[in-house]
Amino acid sequence: MARSNAQSSLFGRLFRSSVAVDLGTANTLIYTDDGGIVLNEPSVVCFDKQESAGRKRVALVGSEAKQMLGRVPLNLEAVRPMRHGVIANFSAAEHMIRQFVDMARPRPFFARRAAFTICVPAGATQVERRAIREAAAAAGAWKVNLIDESLASAVGAGLPVSSATGSMVVDIGGGTTEIGVIALGGTAYNGSIRVGGDQLDAAIIKHVRNNFGVLLGEQTAEHVKKTIGSALAVVPPDTMRATGRGVDDGLPRTVELSTQDVVDAIAAPLRQVLVAVKAALENAPPELVTDIADAGIVLTGGGALLGNLARYFSNELGLDVRVADEPLTCAVRGAGAAASAGLLDMGAYD
């Protein structure tokens, strides 16, 4: 019997693995202890509209599917399954997770079935959390743990989360911004607002439409943000040309945009994030706020890559603010590290 149990345990170690998943609005990342980041793809699925056996066939996922956004042929349908960090289309999310796991699986030691640790926004409802669990289980997970995005990001950023000293992280993703004050392996304050990179892109689209009479596509607006985007004015401003559709005549039109255009466009959503950060400082325990005043605030997530964002927050808050190393992958690396470190036993998971 002892030998049988030992063989069963060995079988479990060989054919089941633990992976971390950042199921983001913009991108999905998968991390394993032995392989590191094994997948980083846009959270987009492209379906063939012609059903087979009552189900739509997945034509493309990830980068290839994202290229289809705004230019999909009549027989295809491009879908973004995630919105504001939670599942907006269950069937599409299930297909996407399954496809991404299959894409990651060929790497050495990636097991057929895995225990998933998935990052979730603090503001996710119980219904939304259950949907994430069920989609992951339907995609093949044998166990699903959820971890708050801000805690995972803090771990991935290398903050001393197990210490009694307070740390603060602001994780700006594609659909949400997560704000966490962390101490003793848990969150002393968690804030979540539905403002992220997608809302910055939408603000750029609105600004260009209102001021130049040109309608940009989502991917073009994102490219503008990444190329000349800044939270603060720069001298001299960077410029670039962007092509969209004329609002009046529907014809292709090219406009020249500057950094100042982006600064003006995204001022309102950035102010929403700033207000949320101030609310976190006002509502966190005073002792931890004192720690934050000494240690500063760390920015993570893809939104942290916006030019001069740390300086913007530092100017407004009077605190030291810095961008974490590799901010885009902090959450998924932190989720993997937290699982390995046993933070599950400290109540960090749902």
N, C-alpha and C positions, 0 to 999 in steps of 0.2 A: 504493500500500500504506500509506504514511504517513497519507494522508487516511482510509483505511478504518479504521486503528487508532485514529485520533483520533475518528472517528465512533463506533466501538465503545466507547471510553472515555467519550464524552459520553453515549451510550445507557445505560451502566452507572450513571453518576452520576444520570441522570434517573429511572431505573426501578428502582434499587436504593438502599436507604437503610440507615443504621445506627441501630438503636434499642436502648435499654436496657430490660430487663424485671426487675422485682422480683416473682418468682413466689412470693408468700408464702402461708403457711397461712391467714391471715385475709383478706388483700387482695392483689390483683394491680395493679401500677402499670406503665405504659408511658411512656417518656420519649424525646423526639427533640430533637436539637440546635436545630431551627428552631421547634419547637412547645412545648418544655418538657414538663410533665406532660400527656399527651393522654388518659390513662385512669387512673382510680383506682376500682376496683370490688371488692366482696367476692369471694373465690375460691369461688364456689358455682355449681353447674350444676343445673338442674331438667330431668329427662328425662320424656317421655311414655312410659309403660310399654308402650304398644302399638307394636310394632316395625313399621318400614316397610322392605321389602327386606332383612330380617334385621338392621337397625340401629335402635337407639333414636333417636327424634327429639328434638333439643334444644328444649325449650319455653321456658325462661327461663335467663338467666345474670346474674351480678352481683347488684346490689341487689334486683332483682325476684325472683331465685331465693332470696336470703337470707331474704326475707320469708316464704317458704314453709317454712323450717326449723321442724319441730315442728308444722306445721299443713297438711301436704301432702294434697291430695285423693287418693282411692284410685288414680286413673289417672296420678298423677305421682310421681316419685321425686327427692328433693333430695339432691345429693351434694356433699361437699367433697373435691375431688380431691387436695388437698395435706394432708400430715400431717407435723409437725415439719420443715417447710421442704422436704420432698421429695415426689415423686409417690407417692400411695397408690393411685390409680386411673388407669391409663394412658389408657384410652379417654376418661374424663371430662376428664382434663387436656388431651388433644389437642383435644377439642371446645371446651373453655373457652378455650384459647389462640387457636384459630382464630376463635371468636366475638369475643373481645376485640380481636384484630387488625382484624377487619372493622369493629368499632365505632370504632376509632381511625383507620382508613384514610381516611374522608372528609375529614379535615383536610388543608389544602394541603400538597403535596409528600410526603405519606406514601406511599411506594412500594408497589407490588403485592407485591414480595418484598423482604425485608430481612435484613440481618445482625444477629443478636440477640446482645446481651451480657447474660447472665442471672446474677443473684446466686444463690449457693448456700451452704448452711451448710458450715463447715469440716469438720464431722463426716460429711458425705455420703459414702457409699461409692462405689466406681467403678461399681457396678451402678446406684445411684441417680443418679449424674451422667450415665451413658449414657441412662437413661430420660428425663431432662430434655432432653438433646440430641435424642433421637429424637422426643419429643413436639413440640418446637419445629419440627423439620424437617418432620414430618408436617403441621404447621399452616401451613407455607409458608416457613419461614426457609431462605435459601440458604446460610447459614453461622451457626454457633453457637459463641460463646465463653462460658466460665464464669469468674466472678470471685468470690472469697471475699466473703461478705456483710460481714465486719468491715472489710475493706479498702475496699470500695465505700462503706460508711457513713462511714469516716474521711475519705475524699475529699469526700463530700457534706457533711460537717460542717465542712469548711474547715480540717482539720488539715494541718500541714506534712508530708505523707506522704513527700515526696522528700528531706526533710532527714535528716541523720544523727542529729538529736535525736529521741528516742523519744516516741511518742504512744500513748495507750490509749483504746480505744473499747469500750463495752458496748452492743450492739445487742439490744434486747429485742423480739422479734417475736411473732407469734401462737402459734407452736409451738416456737420455739427461742430461746435467748439465745446470741449470738455475742460472744466476747471476743477482741479483737485488740490486740497490741502492734506498732505500725507504725514502721518506719524505712527510709530509703533506698528507698522505693517498693515495699516488700514487707512481709510479716508476719514478725516475729521470734518471735512466739508467737501461736498460734491455739487457742482453746478453744471448744467448742460443747457445750451441754447442752440436753436436750429439755424445757425449761421455758420457758413464755412466757405470753402473755395467756390462751390457752385453759386452761392449768393454773390460773391465778388464778380464772377463771370457774368451773371445776370445783370449786375449793376453796370458793368462795362457795356453790355449790349444796349441797355436802356439809355446810357449817356450818349453813345454814338448815334443811336436812332434819333434822340431828341435834339442833338446839337449839330449833327452832320447829315441827317436825313438818310442814313444808311443802316440797313439791318444786317448785323453780323451773325454768323452761325456760332453755336456754342463752342466748337473746337477752335474757331478763329479767335473768339474772345479769350479763351484760355491761353492761346498762344501769345496774344497781346499782353496778358497779365504776366506770363512767365518771362517774356522778352524785355519789356520796358516797365513792368509794374513796380510800384514803390508806395509805401505808406506815407512817405514824406516827399516834399518837393526836392529836386536835385538841380544843381547848376553846374554846367548847362544841362538841360533836360535831354534824355535820349528820345529818339524818334523812330518810327517804323511805319510802313505802309500796310494797310489792311483792306481786303476786298470783300464787299458784301453786295446786297441787293438794294437798289434805290427804292426808298419808300414810295415816292411819287410815281415813278415810271416802271418799276420792277426790273430795270436793266442793271447789269453789273456795274458797280462803281467802286473806285479805289480812293481811300482817304489817307491822309498822313496824320498819325496820332503821336502825341508826345507823352512823356511821363506825367506831366501835369494833368493831362486828360484822365489818366488812370487814377491819380491822386484824388481828383475831384469826383470821379465816378464811384470810388469805393469808400468814400469818407463816411457815408451813413452806416453801412454794415460794419465797418471797423469800429465805429462809435458804439454800436450795440455790443460788440465783444468787450470793449473797454468798460462799459457800464456793468457787464456781468463780472468782469475781473474785480472791479471796485466793490461790487456786492459781496463777492467771496471774501475780500479782505475785511469788510464790515461785519460779516457774520461768522467768521472763523474765531476760535478761541483766542483771546488776547495774547496768551503766552506763545502760541504758535505764530501769530502775526509778528511778534517781536523777533522770532527766529527768521521769518521770511524777510524782515527788514534788514537782517544781517546777511542772509544767504542769497537773497534775490529770487527772481522768478525765472523758470526755464520754459522755453517755448518748444513744442514738438508738433509733429504732424506735417503734412505737405504744405499747409498754409503758412508755416513758420519760415518757408523759403522766400516769401515775399520780401522784396528789397526794403531795408530800413525799418522792418516791423519791430525789432527789438528796441531800436532807438525811439520809435513812436511811443511804445508803452512806457519806456523809461522816462521820457519827457513828461508824459501825462501823469505818471504815478509817483515820480520822484524816487524810484527804486532801481536797483541794478536788474536788468533783464538781459538774458542771453539765449541764443538758439542752441539747442542740444546738438551734439554730433549725430550725423545721419538721422535727422528728425523724422523723415518719412517712415523709417522702420522701427522707431522706438517702441511703439505699442506692441507689435508682434514679437519683437525680441524680448520685451519685458514680460509678455504673457508666457512665453516659453520659459524664461528664467524663473518667474514666479511659481510656475507649476513644478519645476525641478527643485526649487527651494522649499516647497511644502507650505506656501502661503495659504493653500487650501485649508489647512488645519487652523489658520489664524483668522478665518472668517472673511478672507478677501474675496471669496468667490460666492456666486449665487448658485 
